[in-house]
Amino acid sequence: MSDENLPGTDTAEPDELIYSVSDGIATITLNRPHLKNAFTLTMIDRWAEVLRTAEADPAVRVVVVTGAGGAFCSGIDLAVLSGIEPTPIARRRMLTEGVHKVARAVLDLSKPLIAAISGVAVGAGLDMALMCDLRFAGRSARLSEGYIRIGLVPGDGGTYLLPRLVGPAKALELLLSGDTVDGVEAERIGMVNRVYDDAVLLDETYAFAGRLAAMSPISTAMIKRAVYQSQNLDLRTNLDLIASHMAVVQSTEDYAEARAAFGERRAPTFVNR
């Protein structure tokens, strides 16, 4: 089944996903506020595309994903689900050849990816936030793996991602009940990194993203890669991996610049070499 034949690919809306870059930070804005930024498959195509664009762009150091209109993402547009041919293979392809494109692009992204979550993040919308490296939430945030409430199973990585953040028991509690947690509770259980008043959420997110954008892009990418790789490694293998990373980093121009800037008490200027 080609992308052209996937349900939802003929429902594109103008600017349903907005991509911009400023001061080393790329922003992905989900822009269907009338439906709490529920996504279509054309939107998924664009989402994956801009993630790959950000990865290839040396001007981008950090990526922020957020939603317009006071919501993050309410998951897949139910009109997409109703348009799927009612066969197991068609339903599987809707995920593997459609929705999961974003997850695969995230896996290939070497740059920090931050979700700024206000309002609802539900079902696949929450999964999209969970696959980010960091999550900052507004106090108004309402987060739920609500698939169970409509008789479904988490379809976009929730059963993999959530237990790694909050532990298997808490993850099962949330997955099996479909309960909603607010931003404060999400921070308490480790689902999000930080919670802010809604009015300052984006300001605080961009302030933190700016700090990361000012760091060595080589070291940033290697730290991110090592953290994720090490989840499947024993300590001895991790130490061997890090020894190689350290040797590579110390041979770069950016390392020499960082050392010089530190000694001279000035901001470094990195060239990603």
N, C-alpha and C positions, 0 to 999 in steps of 0.2 A: 504494500500500500504506500503510495507516494504521499508527500506532505500535502499535495494539492487535493487529495481525496480524503484527508482527515476531516472529521466533522469540526466545524468552527473556523476553518481556514478561510471561509468566504464571508466572515462577519467582522472584518477589520474596521476600526473606527479611527478617525483622524487623531493622531497624537495619543493613542491609548497607552502608550509607553514613551516617556520622554527621557532622552539621554543627553547629558551635558557634561562638560569638563571645565573646571576652574581651579587654579592654584594647586594642581597636582591631584585633585579629587574628582573622580567621575561620579555623577549622580544618576541613578536609575529611578525615575518616578513613575509608579503605577498610577495611571490616570483615567480610571473609570469610576469617579466618585459616586455617581448615581447608583452604582451597584457595589459600593464599598470595595472597588478595585478588583472584583472577581475577574479572573483572566480567561481569555479565549485562547485558542491554539495559535492564532496569528500573533497574539501578544507573546505567547511562549517563544515562537520563532524569533521575534524581535529581542526578547529578553536574553536568550542564548547568544544571539548575534552580538549584542552590545557588550556582553561579558567577554566574548572573544576579542572584540575591538579594544576593550580596556586592557586586556592581557597583552596585546600586540603594540599598544601605544606607549612609548617611553615617557611621554608627558604625564601619564597616569600612574600615581603611586598608591592610591587607596580608592576603593569603590564603596559608595553608600547607596543602599536601596531603601526606598521609603514609598509611602502612598499619599495620594492627594485627597483632600477633602475630609481629613480627620479619621481616616481608616488606613490600615496597612494593606490587608488583602483578605477577602472572605472566601478564598479558595477558587475552584473552577466555576465558571458560569454554568449554572444548571442547564441552560439551553444547549450547551455543548454535549453534556451527558445525554440529554434526551434525543440528540441527533445521531447518536452512535448506533450503527447496525447491531442488533441484539444477538451477536454471536460472541463466543469467548475470544476468538482471535482478533476481532475488531476492537473489543474492549481492551484487550491486552495491548494492541498496537497504539491505541489512543494514549496509553501511558508511555510505552517504550519508545515510540517514534514521535511522540508529542511532548507531554508534560515533562518527562525525564530529561529532555534536552537541557533544561536549565541546570539540573543537578550535575550532569556531565560537564557542562561548561564551568560550573563552580569548582569541580574537582580539578580542572585544568588551570584555574586561576591562581597564580603565584602571589598575587597582591592581596593585602588585607581587605576583607569584605565585611561591611558593617550594616546591620539592619537597624533602622530607626523606626520603632513601632509605636504608632498611636492608634487608638481605637481598636477595632477588631483585627485579630489574626487568627483565622479559623481554618481547620482542616488543612488542605494543601497550602493555604496561605500561611499557617503557622509552620508547616514543614519548610516552606521557602525561607522563613526567618531562621529556623533551626539549622539550616545548612550553611548559614553565614558563619564567619569566624567569631564575630562579636555581635551582641544584641543589646541595644539601648532602648528602653521603653518609657513611654509617658505613663503617668499615674492612671490615666483613663484607659490604658490598654486592657483589652479583654482577650485572653489567649485560651484557645481550646482545640484539642484534637477531637473535634466533634463528629468524626466519621460514624462512630457507633450509633449515634442518634438517628441516622438515616440508613442504618443497616449495612454499613460498609466497613472495610478495613482501611487503615492508613495507606494511602497510595503513592506517597511521594517522599518516603524515607523516614517517616515518623517513628516507626518501630526500631529503626537503627539509630537515629539521632537523639531522640528524647532520653532513652536509658543512659546514654553516655554523658548526658548533662545532669540528670537528676537522680540517676540510679534506677535499677530495674523495678523495684517495688513501687516507687513513686510514679514512675512512668506507666506501669500497669494500672495504678489507681486512676490516672488521668485518661489513659487510653480506653479503659473498660467502662468508665463512667461518662466520659464526654464532658466532665465538669470544666467550668471556666475559672481561670485565675486572673486576678488583676495584676498590674505592673509591680506593685509592692510585693505580693506573694510570689510572683515569678522571680523576682530578684532573690527573695529569701531561700527559695528551693534551688536556685542555680540555673533556672531556665533562661534568665537574662543576666547580663553583666551589671547593668546600672539602671536605676529608675530616676526620672526627673519630672518636675512639673511640666505639664503639656506645653506651656508657653515657651519653655526654654529647651525642649527636647532637641530640636534641630540645631540650635545654636551650640549646645553642648556636644552633640554628635560631631558637628563639623570642627569644633575646637579640638576634639580628640583626634579626628581624622587628620587634621592639619599637623598635629604633633607626629603622627605616624608618617605622613608624607615627607616630613623633614628628615627622617632617618635614612640610613643607607639602604637603597633598594635591594642591593645584593644580600646584605645581612638579613633584611626583613624577609625576603623570599626564602632564604635558607632556614631561618628559624621556623617559619610557617611550615615548610616542607618537613623539617625534622620532627616537629611536634606531631603531625599527622602520621608520618611513617612510624614513629616510635610507639604508637598505640598498638602496633602489631609486631613489635620487636622485643627481645629480651634486653636486659641492661648491657650485657657485654657487646651485643651487636650495635646497640645505640651508641655506645662509647666509640666503637670503631668508626661508625658513620660520622659522628661529630668530629673526630680527629681529621677526617678527610675534608669535611666542610671548613674546619678552622684553617687548615693549610691553604685551601683555595681562597678564602676570604682575606687572609693575611698577605696574599700576593697581589691584591687589587689596588688600583689607584684610589678607590674610595676609602679603603682602610688607611692608606697613608694620609689622605686628606682628613679623615676623622681624628687620627692621632695628632696631626698638626693643629687642627682647629681646637682640639681639647687643650693642648698646651698653650695655645695663643689666646684662649678664652674668647673665641669667636664662633659664629655659626658656620658649619661646614657647607661646602658646595659640592654636591655629589654628581658624578658623571656616569654612574652605572657601569663602570669598567674597573 
